[in-house]
Amino acid sequence: MSDQIIIKEKLTRWFWCWGVLTLSLLYIACLFASLSIWFSISDDTILERELTQIESRVRSFYAFLDFIFLGISLFMIVWSIVVATKVFKISSQTKLNTKALLLMRISVIICPIIAMISFMFLAGLFRVSYVGQKYTYLFHKFITFMAS
């Protein structure tokens, strides 16, 4: 029975520490990194004129943030697959058939899919919120200060 308790603790650690907590933090980081994409999309006059040195530095930093956003997104997809396979592998080792095991198995697949589908909607809401607008303003001010 002590082996089953160790397996259950390992399963819980993988689900909560490596799964839910890690993916939630990456999701929040991705929300903040997506603000640079919204800023790049909203400035449609940038292609019609020649950029100053500061504007080109700011533009290249926003392009760098776009790559960070893409990297975090791809890492989240890969990591959710790793966590799902690890949770299924560990939960198949235990003999306990509880409701918690079933919920862990279901939520490790369903929750990342729901999060990925709802991301653009939440990013749009975050952008128009007070916190998103304040963060965008302060972040753009910081980037412009660092570029000069």
TORNU-949351 format. One record per residue (C-alpha): residue number from 1; residue in three letters; x, y, z. Coordinates in steps of 0.02 Angstrom, whole numbers, plus 32768, in hexadecimal, padded with zeros to 4 digits. Example, Ala and Ser with C-alpha at 12.3 -4.5 7.8 and 13.67 -1.06 7.14 Angstrom:
// residues 2
@pos 1, code ALA, c1 8267, c2 7F1F, c3 8186 $
@pos 2, code SER, c1 82AC, c2 7FCB, c3 8165 $
// end
This chain:
// residues 148
@pos 1, code MET, c1 8000, c2 8000, c3 8000 $
@pos 2, code SER, c1 8091, c2 8076, c3 801F $
@pos 3, code ASP, c1 80C4, c2 8064, c3 7F68 $
@pos 4, code GLN, c1 8017, c2 809F, c3 7F34 $
@pos 5, code ILE, c1 8027, c2 8138, c3 7FA5 $
@pos 6, code ILE, c1 80D0, c2 8163, c3 7F5A $
@pos 7, code ILE, c1 8089, c2 8150, c3 7EAA $
@pos 8, code LYS, c1 7FF3, c2 81BD, c3 7ED9 $
@pos 9, code GLU, c1 8067, c2 8244, c3 7F1F $
@pos 10, code LYS, c1 80D2, c2 823D, c3 7E82 $
@pos 11, code LEU, c1 8036, c2 824C, c3 7E17 $
@pos 12, code THR, c1 7FF8, c2 82E0, c3 7E7C $
@pos 13, code ARG, c1 80A2, c2 8335, c3 7E6F $
@pos 14, code TRP, c1 80A8, c2 831E, c3 7DB2 $
@pos 15, code PHE, c1 7FF6, c2 835A, c3 7D9E $
@pos 16, code TRP, c1 7FFD, c2 83F5, c3 7E0D $
@pos 17, code CYS, c1 80B5, c2 842B, c3 7E10 $
@pos 18, code TRP, c1 80ED, c2 83FD, c3 7D62 $
@pos 19, code GLY, c1 8045, c2 840A, c3 7D0D $
@pos 20, code VAL, c1 7FCC, c2 848A, c3 7D51 $
@pos 21, code LEU, c1 8046, c2 8503, c3 7DA1 $
@pos 22, code THR, c1 80C5, c2 8503, c3 7D13 $
@pos 23, code LEU, c1 8045, c2 8512, c3 7C88 $
@pos 24, code SER, c1 7FE6, c2 859B, c3 7CE5 $
@pos 25, code LEU, c1 8083, c2 8604, c3 7CFA $
@pos 26, code LEU, c1 80B2, c2 85EA, c3 7C43 $
@pos 27, code TYR, c1 8000, c2 8619, c3 7C11 $
@pos 28, code ILE, c1 800D, c2 86BD, c3 7C70 $
@pos 29, code ALA, c1 80B9, c2 86E0, c3 7C24 $
@pos 30, code CYS, c1 806F, c2 86BD, c3 7B79 $
@pos 31, code LEU, c1 7FE1, c2 8739, c3 7B9B $
@pos 32, code PHE, c1 8060, c2 87C1, c3 7BC2 $
@pos 33, code ALA, c1 80CB, c2 8794, c3 7B2A $
@pos 34, code SER, c1 8032, c2 879A, c3 7ABA $
@pos 35, code LEU, c1 801C, c2 8854, c3 7ADE $
@pos 36, code SER, c1 80AF, c2 8877, c3 7A6C $
@pos 37, code ILE, c1 8054, c2 881F, c3 79DE $
@pos 38, code TRP, c1 7FBC, c2 888C, c3 79F7 $
@pos 39, code PHE, c1 802C, c2 8925, c3 79F7 $
@pos 40, code SER, c1 807E, c2 88EF, c3 7953 $
@pos 41, code ILE, c1 7FD5, c2 88CF, c3 7902 $
@pos 42, code SER, c1 7F8B, c2 8976, c3 7937 $
@pos 43, code ASP, c1 8016, c2 89DD, c3 78E7 $
@pos 44, code ASP, c1 7FEE, c2 89CE, c3 782D $
@pos 45, code THR, c1 8045, c2 8A6F, c3 77F7 $
@pos 46, code ILE, c1 80F2, c2 8A2A, c3 781D $
@pos 47, code LEU, c1 8107, c2 89DE, c3 7770 $
@pos 48, code GLU, c1 80E1, c2 8A81, c3 7714 $
@pos 49, code ARG, c1 8170, c2 8AE9, c3 775A $
@pos 50, code GLU, c1 8227, c2 8ADE, c3 7783 $
@pos 51, code LEU, c1 824E, c2 8AB0, c3 7836 $
@pos 52, code THR, c1 82C0, c2 8B11, c3 78A8 $
@pos 53, code GLN, c1 834A, c2 8AB5, c3 7904 $
@pos 54, code ILE, c1 82E6, c2 8AAC, c3 79A6 $
@pos 55, code GLU, c1 824A, c2 8A70, c3 794C $
@pos 56, code SER, c1 82AA, c2 89E8, c3 78F3 $
@pos 57, code ARG, c1 82F7, c2 89AD, c3 7997 $
@pos 58, code VAL, c1 824C, c2 89AA, c3 79E9 $
@pos 59, code ARG, c1 8205, c2 894E, c3 7953 $
@pos 60, code SER, c1 8290, c2 88CB, c3 7959 $
@pos 61, code PHE, c1 8275, c2 88B1, c3 7A14 $
@pos 62, code TYR, c1 81BC, c2 8895, c3 79F7 $
@pos 63, code ALA, c1 81EA, c2 8817, c3 7971 $
@pos 64, code PHE, c1 8258, c2 87C2, c3 79F3 $
@pos 65, code LEU, c1 81C4, c2 87BE, c3 7A6A $
@pos 66, code ASP, c1 815C, c2 876E, c3 79E1 $
@pos 67, code PHE, c1 81DD, c2 86E2, c3 79D7 $
@pos 68, code ILE, c1 81D9, c2 86CF, c3 7A94 $
@pos 69, code PHE, c1 811C, c2 86C3, c3 7A8D $
@pos 70, code LEU, c1 8127, c2 863E, c3 7A07 $
@pos 71, code GLY, c1 81AB, c2 85DF, c3 7A69 $
@pos 72, code ILE, c1 8146, c2 85E2, c3 7B0A $
@pos 73, code SER, c1 80AB, c2 85A8, c3 7AAB $
@pos 74, code LEU, c1 8105, c2 8517, c3 7A5B $
@pos 75, code PHE, c1 8156, c2 84E8, c3 7B00 $
@pos 76, code MET, c1 80AA, c2 84E9, c3 7B54 $
@pos 77, code ILE, c1 8066, c2 8471, c3 7AD1 $
@pos 78, code VAL, c1 80F9, c2 83FA, c3 7AE3 $
@pos 79, code TRP, c1 80F9, c2 8407, c3 7BA1 $
@pos 80, code SER, c1 803E, c2 83E3, c3 7BAD $
@pos 81, code ILE, c1 8059, c2 8346, c3 7B45 $
@pos 82, code VAL, c1 80EA, c2 8311, c3 7BB6 $
@pos 83, code VAL, c1 8083, c2 832E, c3 7C53 $
@pos 84, code ALA, c1 7FED, c2 82D0, c3 7C0A $
@pos 85, code THR, c1 8056, c2 8238, c3 7BDD $
@pos 86, code LYS, c1 80AD, c2 823B, c3 7C86 $
@pos 87, code VAL, c1 8007, c2 8248, c3 7CE4 $
@pos 88, code PHE, c1 7FBC, c2 81BA, c3 7C80 $
@pos 89, code LYS, c1 8059, c2 8150, c3 7C99 $
@pos 90, code ILE, c1 805D, c2 816D, c3 7D55 $
@pos 91, code SER, c1 7FA2, c2 8159, c3 7D6D $
@pos 92, code SER, c1 7FA4, c2 80B2, c3 7D12 $
@pos 93, code GLN, c1 8020, c2 8070, c3 7D94 $
@pos 94, code THR, c1 7FAB, c2 808B, c3 7E25 $
@pos 95, code LYS, c1 7F23, c2 8011, c3 7E56 $
@pos 96, code LEU, c1 7EB6, c2 8098, c3 7EA4 $
@pos 97, code ASN, c1 7E21, c2 80C3, c3 7E38 $
@pos 98, code THR, c1 7DE6, c2 8164, c3 7E82 $
@pos 99, code LYS, c1 7D89, c2 81F7, c3 7E3F $
@pos 100, code ALA, c1 7E26, c2 8263, c3 7E50 $
@pos 101, code LEU, c1 7E87, c2 81F3, c3 7DD7 $
@pos 102, code LEU, c1 7DFD, c2 81FF, c3 7D57 $
@pos 103, code LEU, c1 7DF2, c2 82BC, c3 7D6A $
@pos 104, code MET, c1 7EAF, c2 82CD, c3 7D58 $
@pos 105, code ARG, c1 7EAF, c2 8264, c3 7CBA $
@pos 106, code ILE, c1 7E20, c2 82C5, c3 7C6D $
@pos 107, code SER, c1 7E5A, c2 8372, c3 7CA0 $
@pos 108, code VAL, c1 7F0D, c2 8357, c3 7C65 $
@pos 109, code ILE, c1 7EC8, c2 8349, c3 7BB4 $
@pos 110, code ILE, c1 7E2F, c2 83BB, c3 7BB6 $
@pos 111, code CYS, c1 7E75, c2 8453, c3 7C14 $
@pos 112, code PRO, c1 7F0A, c2 8476, c3 7B9F $
@pos 113, code ILE, c1 7E96, c2 8468, c3 7B08 $
@pos 114, code ILE, c1 7E1A, c2 84E3, c3 7B54 $
@pos 115, code ALA, c1 7EA9, c2 8558, c3 7B83 $
@pos 116, code MET, c1 7EF1, c2 8555, c3 7AD3 $
@pos 117, code ILE, c1 7E47, c2 8574, c3 7A82 $
@pos 118, code SER, c1 7E19, c2 8603, c3 7AF7 $
@pos 119, code PHE, c1 7EC5, c2 8656, c3 7AF3 $
@pos 120, code MET, c1 7EA6, c2 86D8, c3 7A6B $
@pos 121, code PHE, c1 7E00, c2 870A, c3 7AB8 $
@pos 122, code LEU, c1 7E51, c2 8720, c3 7B63 $
@pos 123, code ALA, c1 7EE6, c2 877B, c3 7B17 $
@pos 124, code GLY, c1 7E6E, c2 87F4, c3 7AC2 $
@pos 125, code LEU, c1 7E11, c2 8811, c3 7B65 $
@pos 126, code PHE, c1 7EB5, c2 8828, c3 7BC1 $
@pos 127, code ARG, c1 7EED, c2 88A8, c3 7B41 $
@pos 128, code VAL, c1 7E54, c2 8916, c3 7B57 $
@pos 129, code SER, c1 7E52, c2 8906, c3 7C14 $
@pos 130, code TYR, c1 7E9D, c2 898B, c3 7C84 $
@pos 131, code VAL, c1 7F2E, c2 891D, c3 7CB8 $
@pos 132, code GLY, c1 7F57, c2 88EE, c3 7C04 $
@pos 133, code GLN, c1 7F52, c2 89A1, c3 7BC8 $
@pos 134, code LYS, c1 7FBB, c2 89DE, c3 7C59 $
@pos 135, code TYR, c1 8039, c2 8950, c3 7C3F $
@pos 136, code THR, c1 8041, c2 8973, c3 7B84 $
@pos 137, code TYR, c1 805E, c2 8A2C, c3 7BA1 $
@pos 138, code LEU, c1 80E5, c2 8A10, c3 7C25 $
@pos 139, code PHE, c1 8137, c2 8985, c3 7BC3 $
@pos 140, code HIS, c1 813D, c2 89EC, c3 7B22 $
@pos 141, code LYS, c1 8181, c2 8A80, c3 7B84 $
@pos 142, code PHE, c1 8208, c2 8A0F, c3 7BCF $
@pos 143, code ILE, c1 8236, c2 89C6, c3 7B25 $
@pos 144, code THR, c1 8241, c2 8A73, c3 7AD7 $
@pos 145, code PHE, c1 82AE, c2 8AAF, c3 7B69 $
@pos 146, code MET, c1 8322, c2 8A19, c3 7B56 $
@pos 147, code ALA, c1 832F, c2 8A31, c3 7A9A $
@pos 148, code SER, c1 8366, c2 8AE6, c3 7AA8 $
// end
